[in-house]
């Protein structure tokens, strides 16, 4: 039995969204080195601001300015930063209640080690050198110096004390050239191990064979195999070669071009019931105009040199399959 396969997988896409008036004011304020919160009817200051009171669901929009210093309420040390995180050196994830705020903001704290971090630590914002109207305009937090803390004490503010929400100053949220939308890159890196059944399936694909496994109870053949029958809940070990031809059961026309995918739109992705299989798999349909793809179309895989799996499926030229032959696979 071949060893199970392993492969790195990256799922990445840009997430684009427009901003509400409250979010617009908050992010534009960060660009101007101003932190805004929103006051609830009960007087609590929420930072980051939201459009609705989380306790009453009442719409809120009374913006107030809070301080750029605050108190750590809880923290966790990150000894091995990952790509894309705020700092490249080890740091602490912290919840910071900014002066004047009633809730805490999650961000990174630049500290020399976990021994330098504690609940109640006084910290301040380190602003990014270049600011665009995003949460990353706060580069990170850093501990206040002893002289800064002493200055606070001399002015009557007790370091680490509960901030008074009355100290928050009203703000109209109006800035020149406001930020109206943001693009946030979403990325997930992981290593996928397909397991025994799917590894055998992938090894067969490298030989240009399409295999599944048969359930010993209901006798259904699943492609790709899952290692167990989803209906009966029993293990499947009997390998069955299927196809390679099959029938289009359902399909969709793709009109949006995917990033880093060299396929011209529109194109068609379909569920294909391979001959001898009781579960359709999905694949791209080519070799036919997109508006001529239909349910019942008979197709076959097209393999490209050096590629483990079929690149796409094309019509075989056979008559369309009768609906009754695939209606249970929709």
N, C-alpha and C positions, 0 to 999 in steps of 0.2 A: 504494500500500500504506500503510495507516495506521501511524503511529508506534507502537512497542511501548509498552504501558502500564506504569505504575509505581504502587505503592501502599504506604503504611506498614502493617505488620502487627504486632500485639501478641498474643503467646500468654502468658496469665497464669492461674495457678490457685494456690490455697493447698495446700501439702503438709503433711498432718497425720501425725505419727508418735508412737508411745509410746517410752519410753526404757528401756534396760536399767539394772540397778543401777549399773554403772560410769558410764554416760552421765548418769544421774540425779544421782549424786554430783558429777560434774564441773560440770554446769550449775547445780545448786543452790549449789555452792561459789562459782562466779563471782558469783552473786547476793549472797553474803556476803563478797565480795572475797577469796576464797581460791582458789588454783589447785591442782588435784589432778592427779597423774599416777598411773600404775599401774606397779608393779615386776614385771619378768619374773623367771623362775627364775634367769636369769643375772645379775640385778642391774641391768639397764638400766631407766631410768625413761622411760616413753613419755608424751609430752604433745603433743596431747590423748590421753587414755587410750582404750584399746580393750579389747574383751573377750577377744581371743585374741592370743597372741604371733605376730607376723607372720613369724617365722623358724621356729618349731616347731609352730605351730597349737595350742599348749597353752592351755587356758582360764586366764585370769589375773584377779585381782581384789584384789591387795594394794595398796591406795591409799596414796599418800604426798603430802605437801604440798611444793610447790616454791616458789621465790621469785617475787616480782613484778617482779624485774629480770632482765635477761639480755643476751645478745650477739647482734648481727645476724650471721647466717651467709651470707646472700646477699640481694640486693634488686633491684628494678626500679622506675624512676621512672614515675609516672602523671601526665602533664602536664594531662590533661583528664578529671577525674572524671565518671562517668556518674551519672544519678539512681539512688539507692538504695545507692551506695557509701559507705564509712564517713565520708569527709570531703568537703566541698564544694570545698575548695581543693586545688591539686596536692599530691600526697603520694607516698610510696614504699610499694610492696608489699614486705614484708620477711618473711624466715623468722627467727624469734627463738628461740634456745635459752635457755630460762629457767634461772636458777641452780638446780642440782640435777637438771636434766632431761638426758636423753641424746638427745632428738630435738627438732626445731624446730617452732614453731607459726607458721602463716601469719596475718598481720594487716597493718594499715596503720600506717605511721609518719608522724607529723606533723613535717615538717622544712621549713625555709625554702627549700630548693632541693636539687637533686641533688648539689651540691658539699658539702652537709652530711651526706651519707649515705656510709657505707663499711662494708665487711665488717670485723667486729671492734668496731663501734660499740657502746658500752654504752647500753642503753635501759631504760625502766621502763614499767609499765602506767599508762595514764590511765583510771581507772574512770569509767563512765557515771554521771551524777547519779542517774538512775532505773534500777534493775536489776530484771530480771524472771526471770532464769534462762535466759539465752541467750548465745551467743558475742558478741553486741553489748553485753553488760555490760562487756566491754573496749571502751571507746570507740575507743582506738587505743594505740599506743606513742608515747613521746616520748623524746628524748635525755636521758640523765642530765646533770646540771650538773657543772661541774668540781669543785665542793666535794663532791658526792656521790661522784664517782669517787675523789677524794683520800681520802675517809673509808674507802672500801673498801680502798684501798691501805694505809692506816694500820692497818687491822684484819687485814692479812695476805692479803687476796684480790687477786690480780693482775688488773687490768681486762683483759677480753678473754680471760682464760685459760680452759682447758677446765674446766667445773664438775665437782666431785666428786659422783658420785651418792650417796655416803654422807651428804652434807649434807641430803638429802631426809628430812623427818620423817614417820614413820608417821601415818596418819590413818584413823579408822574410817568416814569418809564420811557420818556421821550429822549431819543438819541438821534443824531444825524446818521443817515444812511443805515437804517436798521437791517439786521439780519432777518431774512424772511424764510429761509430754508436751509437745511443741512444735508450733507451726504456723509453717511457713516459706513465705513467698510466693515462688513461682517465676515469673519473668517473662523473656520474650525479645522484644526489639524488633528489627525488621529491615525493610528495604525490599525488596519482592518485585518483580522484573521478569519477567513471564511469558514473554517472548520472542515471536518472530514468530508461531508457530502458535497459541499460546494467546491472544495479543492479538487475532488475527483472530477466534477463537472468542468472546472476550468482546465484541468489537464487534458480532458477529452477535447475541449474546444481548440487547444493548441494542435491537436491532430485533425482538426476540422470535422469533429464528430460532436453531435449534440445529445447529451445523455440526461436522463432523469432517474428517479427512483420510484419503485412501486410499493404502495402500502400493502402489507401482508393481510390486512383485514378487509378494507373496501376495494382493494385492487386498483385504485386510481394511481396514475403516473404523474408525478409532479416534476415540472421543468421550469426553472432550475430546482434541483432537489433541496430540501430543507433539513434533511436528517430525521424528520418525524412527520407523520401525517397530521395536518392541521385539523382534520375532521375527527379522526379516531384517536389521536394522541399517542400513537405507538411508533416505535422506531422503524425507519425504512432503511433497508440495506441492499435490496435487489436492484442492481443497476439495469436500466432499460435504455436502449438507443432509440431516439425518436427522430421524426422528420427525415431529411432536413427541410422538406417542403411543409407548408402549412397554410392556414386560412386566416385572413383578416377578420376579426370579430367586431371590434370597435376601433375608432381612430380619432385623432384631432389634427387640425391644421395649425401649425406654429407660424405666427406672423411677427414675432419679436426676435430679433437676432441676439443670440447669447454671446456674452463676452468670451473672447478667446476660442470661439467655435467657428471654424471655417466652413460653414454651411449657409448657403444663400436661402433667404426666406422668400416665399413661404415654402415650408416642407411639411411632411406628414410623419407623425409618430403613431404607431398602431399596436394594439394587442393582437398577437398572432398565436393561434392554436396550432402547434406543430402536429403533424400526423402521429398518432399514437400517444399524445399527451392529453392530460385531463386538466391542465392549468395553462392559460395563455401566458406567454412572455411578451415583452414589448420590444419593438425595434423600429428603426426608421425605414420608410418606404421610399424608394427611388426608382428611376428607370421608367417613370410614368408621370404625366402631369398631375400636380397635386389635386386638381379638381376632378380627376378620373378615378381616384382611390375610392373604394367602396367596400361595404361589408360583403363577405363571401369571396373577395378577390383571392386567388391562389398565388402564393409567393414562394420564393426560395432565397436562401442566404447568398450573399456575395462576400467573399473573403479577399482581403488585400494582403500582399506579401508582408510577412513579418508581424502581422497583427493577430492576436490570440483569438479574438471574437469576430463574428460577422460585422462588416462595416455597415451594411444595410440589407434590405430584402427587396427583390424585384419581382415583377409578375412572371409566372411560369408560362403563360399562354394557354393554360388549361381553362375549361369552362368554370364559371363561378360555382362555388360550393352551395348546395341547397341549404336554406336557413335551418332546417331541422337537424342538420349535421353538426351545427355549432351553437344552437340556441341555449344550450345548458352551460356554455362557457362564457356567456356575456357578463 
